[in-house]
Amino acid sequence: MLWPWSSPAQLIALRSPDLLLRLPQIGDYPAWSGLRKASRPFLKPFEPRWTEADLAHSVFATRVKRARQEAEDGTDYSFLIFNLANGSETLVGGVTLSNIRRRAAQFVNLGYWMGQQFAGQGLMTKAVALTLPFVFESCDLHRIHAAFLPGNIASRRVLEKNGFIEEGFAAGYLQIDGRWEDHVLFGLTRERYELRRHGRKA
């Protein structure tokens, strides 16, 4: 694992034997656009509205530039997820740590997406687990927040398996596919993370 203060933003990477999480690079465009396009019907009910135009190379190039700048500023980290099985690096989805707040708050928001063909294999549970040391140890934050649509059982399971607990409900919380949708709010504190890391019941 490479810490944010010791490496250029483009080199920040989180790695396990199974997965690699890193910032996007221009060379990722074919795999990214192909996976997003193929998974659009699967992702559409869970994401803000987007069109074919959002898959353009120029749009992705802007994403790459913005991701690098935000990482250098320490405000957001937009990671792509690569499965390392069989010695390859296969793009399977993405994890975003956004809206980092310091001073009295010390929190970050967690978001993620998974390509349809890779869903249900436990990869997102492992990817979220890989971000937690980065959040609490590298970035030295105190809380991580996540929200999901009430019917999204898969997302609930990903968070529960990583120690998150339900903290509330927000009406009209995020605009999803053109509509303001209610969300279930989950959170994980540093204290709970430390208890789990040391094998103690949270």
C-alpha distance (Angstrom), angle and dihedral (degrees) to the residues before:
residue distance angle dihedral
M1 . . .
L2 3.79 . .
W3 3.79 118.3 .
P4 3.83 120.1 -133.3
W5 3.79 94.9 -121.4
S6 3.81 95.8 50.4
S7 3.81 102.6 50.8
P8 3.80 141.3 41.6
A9 3.81 110.7 -91.7
Q10 3.80 93.9 -108.7
L11 3.82 89.8 58.9
I12 3.82 97.2 53.0
A13 3.79 106.2 119.4
L14 3.79 137.5 164.3
R15 3.78 114.0 -152.5
S16 3.79 139.6 -176.6
P17 3.82 129.8 166.8
D18 3.82 88.3 -91.3
L19 3.79 106.3 33.3
L20 3.79 145.3 35.4
L21 3.79 122.0 -157.7
R22 3.80 116.5 -169.6
L23 3.78 141.8 146.8
P24 3.82 115.8 -82.9
Q25 3.80 120.7 -93.5
I26 3.80 129.3 -160.7
G27 3.79 89.9 -109.2
D28 3.83 89.7 62.7
Y29 3.80 91.9 67.7
P30 3.84 99.8 97.7
A31 3.80 93.3 48.8
W32 3.82 93.5 41.9
S33 3.81 96.4 47.8
G34 3.81 92.0 43.3
L35 3.79 93.6 50.4
R36 3.81 94.1 44.6
K37 3.81 92.3 48.1
A38 3.79 94.2 47.4
S39 3.81 91.2 47.0
R40 3.79 98.3 44.4
P41 3.85 97.5 108.8
F42 3.81 88.8 47.5
L43 3.83 94.7 48.1
K44 3.81 98.8 37.7
P45 3.85 97.2 85.5
F46 3.82 91.6 53.0
E47 3.82 105.8 41.4
P48 3.80 141.1 61.7
R49 3.80 111.0 -87.8
W50 3.81 116.2 -81.2
T51 3.80 136.1 168.8
E52 3.80 139.7 -153.1
A53 3.81 87.6 -87.6
D54 3.80 89.1 66.3
L55 3.82 88.8 63.3
A56 3.82 93.3 60.6
H57 3.80 118.5 125.3
S58 3.81 91.1 -120.7
V59 3.81 90.9 54.9
F60 3.79 91.1 49.9
A61 3.81 90.9 48.5
T62 3.80 88.4 55.2
R63 3.79 89.4 50.0
V64 3.80 91.1 52.7
K65 3.79 92.4 49.9
R66 3.80 93.0 46.0
A67 3.81 93.0 47.0
R68 3.79 91.2 53.3
Q69 3.81 93.1 47.5
E70 3.81 93.6 47.2
A71 3.80 91.2 49.1
E72 3.79 90.8 50.2
D73 3.81 88.8 49.7
G74 3.81 90.6 47.9
T75 3.82 93.9 -128.2
D76 3.83 102.9 108.7
Y77 3.79 139.0 8.8
S78 3.81 116.6 -157.8
F79 3.80 107.2 -169.4
L80 3.78 128.8 -174.3
I81 3.81 114.8 -145.0
F82 3.81 119.4 -131.2
N83 3.80 124.2 -171.1
L84 3.81 109.5 -138.1
A85 3.81 96.2 -163.0
N86 3.80 116.4 136.9
G87 3.79 92.0 12.6
S88 3.80 94.3 -70.1
E89 3.80 133.3 112.5
T90 3.80 106.9 -128.9
L91 3.79 118.5 179.6
V92 3.81 108.7 -127.8
G93 3.82 105.8 161.8
G94 3.78 145.8 -52.7
V95 3.81 143.7 -89.5
T96 3.79 124.0 -157.0
L97 3.79 127.9 -162.9
S98 3.79 103.7 -166.7
N99 3.77 144.6 169.7
I100 3.81 95.7 26.4
R101 3.78 110.5 -165.7
R102 3.80 125.6 -163.6
R103 3.81 135.2 -174.8
A104 3.83 110.4 51.2
A105 3.83 94.8 -7.7
Q106 3.83 106.8 52.4
F107 3.81 96.0 177.5
V108 3.79 141.7 126.1
N109 3.81 135.2 -159.7
L110 3.80 120.3 -123.2
G111 3.80 124.3 -146.8
Y112 3.80 133.0 166.2
W113 3.79 146.1 173.6
M114 3.80 132.9 -164.2
G115 3.79 129.9 -157.5
Q116 3.79 111.0 -111.8
Q117 3.79 96.1 -118.6
F118 3.82 91.1 55.2
A119 3.82 98.7 44.8
G120 3.79 120.6 114.8
Q121 3.81 95.2 28.8
G122 3.80 98.3 102.8
L123 3.79 93.0 -108.9
M124 3.81 95.6 123.6
T125 3.80 91.9 50.1
K126 3.82 88.1 55.1
A127 3.81 92.6 44.1
V128 3.80 93.0 53.0
A129 3.82 89.8 47.1
L130 3.79 88.5 54.1
T131 3.82 91.8 55.9
L132 3.81 95.5 53.5
P133 3.84 99.0 76.8
F134 3.80 87.5 46.6
V135 3.81 91.5 52.7
F136 3.79 98.8 43.7
E137 3.80 102.9 28.7
S138 3.81 107.2 26.8
C139 3.81 99.5 32.8
D140 3.83 91.9 30.7
L141 3.81 93.8 -139.5
H142 3.80 125.9 159.3
R143 3.80 103.7 -146.3
I144 3.78 140.9 24.1
H145 3.81 119.9 -158.9
A146 3.81 129.8 -159.4
A147 3.81 134.3 176.8
F148 3.79 133.3 -166.9
L149 3.79 140.5 175.1
P150 3.82 111.9 -87.2
G151 3.80 92.7 -114.9
N152 3.80 95.9 49.4
I153 3.81 98.7 105.0
A154 3.81 93.3 165.8
S155 3.79 91.3 59.1
R156 3.79 91.5 47.4
R157 3.80 89.9 54.2
V158 3.81 93.1 49.1
L159 3.79 90.6 54.8
E160 3.80 97.0 41.6
K161 3.80 91.3 51.0
N162 3.80 87.9 55.4
G163 3.80 94.8 51.5
F164 3.81 100.0 -98.6
I165 3.80 116.7 144.6
E166 3.78 131.2 -154.8
E167 3.79 111.2 -98.8
G168 3.78 106.0 169.1
F169 3.78 153.1 -43.0
A170 3.81 127.5 -95.9
A171 3.80 121.8 -160.7
G172 3.80 115.3 -141.6
Y173 3.79 89.8 -1.0
L174 3.82 102.8 154.2
Q175 3.79 136.3 12.5
I176 3.80 106.5 -113.9
D177 3.81 121.0 -178.5
G178 3.81 89.9 -17.3
R179 3.82 97.4 -48.1
W180 3.80 132.6 95.1
E181 3.79 103.9 -116.3
D182 3.80 134.4 -166.5
H183 3.80 116.5 -115.6
V184 3.79 138.5 -161.7
L185 3.81 111.3 -127.3
F186 3.81 121.3 -138.7
G187 3.78 130.0 179.2
L188 3.78 143.4 -176.0
T189 3.81 123.7 -158.2
R190 3.76 127.4 -155.2
E191 3.81 90.0 -114.9
R192 3.80 92.5 55.9
Y193 3.80 90.9 44.7
E194 3.82 91.3 52.3
L195 3.80 92.6 49.8
R196 3.80 91.4 52.2
R197 3.80 92.3 44.2
H198 3.78 90.3 56.4
G199 3.79 92.4 46.7
R200 3.78 96.3 -108.2
K201 3.79 125.0 133.9
A202 3.80 112.1 -98.6
